[in-house]
Amino acid sequence: MKRWASELGPPLLGIAVLLVVWAVVAAITDTSAIPSPADTWAALRDGIADGSIPEATVKSLIRLAFS
């Protein structure tokens, strides 16, 4: 168990710090150019639910395969 914590702890802590910094910057910025992590997550969920993200992903992979 200790090995898992020592291997996964630093990367997970880094991701958590990045998310906190992102949220703080988004909160103190007046512009909508930096959306909050929650807004970004909601947009991702909506894009997956309405099919636009999977469709765009497939199109990009097809272009990549034939380039």
Helices and strands as residue ranges (DSSP letters): H 2-28, H 37-50, H 52-65
